[in-house]
Amino acid sequence: MLTKKQYELLLYIDRRLKETGVSPSFDEMKDALGPKPHGRLILTKNGYITNFRVSDGRKPPKTDADRAELLKTMAGWTGRYRVDANKIIINIDASWTEILTGTETVRTYTLEGNKLTLSNTISSSLFFPGRAAVGDEIFEREE
């Protein structure tokens, strides 16, 4: 029996093989924020979106260097969104790394019951310089 994470990884490998004919490397499969990130995706009816996530196991900083390191274990941005077919188009107006502020990003999405999956492919990863970022973010609705 596979865990949920193992199953999702197999689906990712299968999708990459079908799309490119090449299996992803270990580095491509590694999660930027680890296997158990914490956070929230908040979508409002009037078109606002906020995505905030942090790695599991973060510790309070003691020095400025520790505080700088914490930036490598988080991701956060906010802005306006609109939906077009199976795509969500996001205009980011603030982000944890100013590289994203003022940009537009497009993600495909699927909604199955209370589970929203956002899939993206960007040419340059903010966490792993020099490689593309391909992956899924999976969120479950909280009632």
Backbone torsions as a table, in degrees:
resi	resn	phi	psi	omega
1	MET	NA	128.6	179.6
2	LEU	-85.6	148.0	170.5
3	THR	-75.1	167.5	177.8
4	LYS	-59.0	-43.4	-178.8
5	LYS	-65.2	-41.8	178.0
6	GLN	-62.3	-42.4	179.1
7	TYR	-62.5	-44.4	179.4
8	GLU	-63.3	-38.2	178.0
9	LEU	-65.2	-41.6	176.8
10	LEU	-63.1	-39.9	176.6
11	LEU	-62.8	-40.4	178.3
12	TYR	-62.5	-47.4	179.5
13	ILE	-60.4	-44.3	179.7
14	ASP	-61.2	-44.0	-179.7
15	ARG	-63.8	-43.6	178.9
16	ARG	-63.0	-40.7	178.5
17	LEU	-62.4	-41.7	179.7
18	LYS	-68.2	-37.8	-177.1
19	GLU	-77.0	-40.4	-171.7
20	THR	-118.7	-16.3	-176.3
21	GLY	78.7	4.4	-178.3
22	VAL	-128.0	134.5	176.7
23	SER	-71.5	142.3	177.9
24	PRO	-68.6	150.9	176.5
25	SER	-76.7	169.3	177.0
26	PHE	-58.5	-44.0	179.9
27	ASP	-60.2	-35.4	179.0
28	GLU	-70.8	-26.1	-177.9
29	MET	-90.2	-12.5	-176.6
30	LYS	-71.2	138.4	179.4
31	ASP	-76.7	132.3	-179.9
32	ALA	-60.7	-36.5	-177.8
33	LEU	-110.4	19.7	178.7
34	GLY	84.6	176.2	-174.2
35	PRO	-75.8	-15.7	-176.7
36	LYS	-135.0	62.7	178.5
37	PRO	-69.2	156.6	177.3
38	HIS	-116.8	146.5	176.2
39	GLY	161.3	-165.4	-177.8
40	ARG	-144.9	147.6	165.9
41	LEU	-114.4	123.7	-179.1
42	ILE	-119.0	122.3	176.8
43	LEU	-118.1	131.9	177.3
44	THR	-106.1	159.1	-179.8
45	LYS	-63.5	-28.2	-177.5
46	ASN	-93.6	18.3	168.1
47	GLY	94.5	16.3	175.5
48	TYR	-99.0	148.2	-179.7
49	ILE	-139.2	140.2	173.2
50	THR	-135.9	132.2	178.3
51	ASN	-127.0	119.2	-179.6
52	PHE	-136.1	124.9	-179.4
53	ARG	-142.5	148.0	175.7
54	VAL	-135.6	155.5	176.2
55	SER	-69.3	152.8	174.3
56	ASP	-71.0	144.6	173.4
57	GLY	84.2	14.6	177.9
58	ARG	-65.4	147.6	180.0
59	LYS	-117.1	148.0	176.8
60	PRO	-59.3	139.7	-178.2
61	PRO	-75.8	150.8	175.5
62	LYS	-113.6	-21.0	-176.5
63	THR	-135.1	169.5	175.5
64	ASP	-62.1	-36.5	178.0
65	ALA	-63.6	-39.8	176.6
66	ASP	-61.7	-42.8	179.8
67	ARG	-62.4	-41.3	178.2
68	ALA	-63.7	-40.4	179.1
69	GLU	-63.2	-34.0	179.7
70	LEU	-60.8	-28.2	177.9
71	LEU	-63.1	-24.6	179.4
72	LYS	-79.6	-8.1	-177.2
73	THR	-118.0	29.3	178.9
74	MET	-148.1	161.8	172.6
75	ALA	-148.5	134.8	178.9
76	GLY	-159.0	137.8	176.6
77	TRP	-157.4	163.2	178.8
78	THR	-148.1	159.7	179.2
79	GLY	171.2	-155.0	179.0
80	ARG	-110.0	149.0	177.9
81	TYR	-132.9	159.2	170.8
82	ARG	-143.1	156.4	-177.4
83	VAL	-112.7	137.3	176.3
84	ASP	-138.6	106.5	-176.3
85	ALA	57.3	-120.7	-179.1
86	ASN	-99.8	23.0	179.9
87	LYS	-117.4	144.4	171.3
88	ILE	-115.2	123.1	-178.2
89	ILE	-104.0	124.1	-172.9
90	ILE	-119.7	125.6	173.5
91	ASN	-100.9	106.7	-174.0
92	ILE	-83.3	123.0	179.7
93	ASP	-108.5	-7.4	174.2
94	ALA	-158.0	142.3	-179.7
95	SER	-151.9	160.8	178.5
96	TRP	-66.1	-24.7	173.6
97	THR	-122.5	122.7	-174.4
98	GLU	-60.8	-8.5	177.5
99	ILE	-59.5	-34.2	-177.3
100	LEU	-86.4	-24.3	-176.0
101	THR	-60.8	130.1	-179.8
102	GLY	84.7	7.8	-179.4
103	THR	-106.4	165.8	174.7
104	GLU	-115.8	136.0	177.5
105	THR	-127.9	146.5	-180.0
106	VAL	-120.9	130.6	176.6
107	ARG	-127.3	145.1	170.6
108	THR	-86.8	154.0	-179.5
109	TYR	-139.0	154.9	169.0
110	THR	-131.5	146.4	178.5
111	LEU	-126.9	115.7	179.2
112	GLU	-124.5	104.7	-176.6
113	GLY	62.8	-122.4	179.2
114	ASN	-95.1	8.6	-176.4
115	LYS	-106.3	121.7	176.0
116	LEU	-108.0	125.5	177.4
117	THR	-114.3	122.0	174.3
118	LEU	-103.1	126.0	179.3
119	SER	-113.3	138.3	178.9
120	ASN	-141.7	156.7	171.1
121	THR	-139.4	113.8	175.4
122	ILE	-121.6	151.1	-171.3
123	SER	-70.3	-25.2	-177.7
124	SER	-139.8	117.9	-179.7
125	SER	-69.7	139.0	174.9
126	LEU	-78.0	-20.0	-178.9
127	PHE	-96.9	-31.5	-177.2
128	PHE	-126.8	82.3	-176.7
129	PRO	-54.1	140.5	177.3
130	GLY	92.1	-0.5	177.2
131	ARG	-136.0	156.7	178.5
132	ALA	-70.8	156.1	174.4
133	ALA	-109.1	113.9	179.8
134	VAL	-126.1	127.6	178.9
135	GLY	174.9	179.0	-179.7
136	ASP	-120.7	141.6	169.6
137	GLU	-113.1	128.0	-175.9
138	ILE	-116.3	126.7	-178.9
139	PHE	-125.0	143.2	175.8
140	GLU	-114.5	134.8	-179.2
141	ARG	-64.9	134.9	173.7
142	GLU	-101.8	128.7	179.8
143	GLU	-83.4	NA	NA
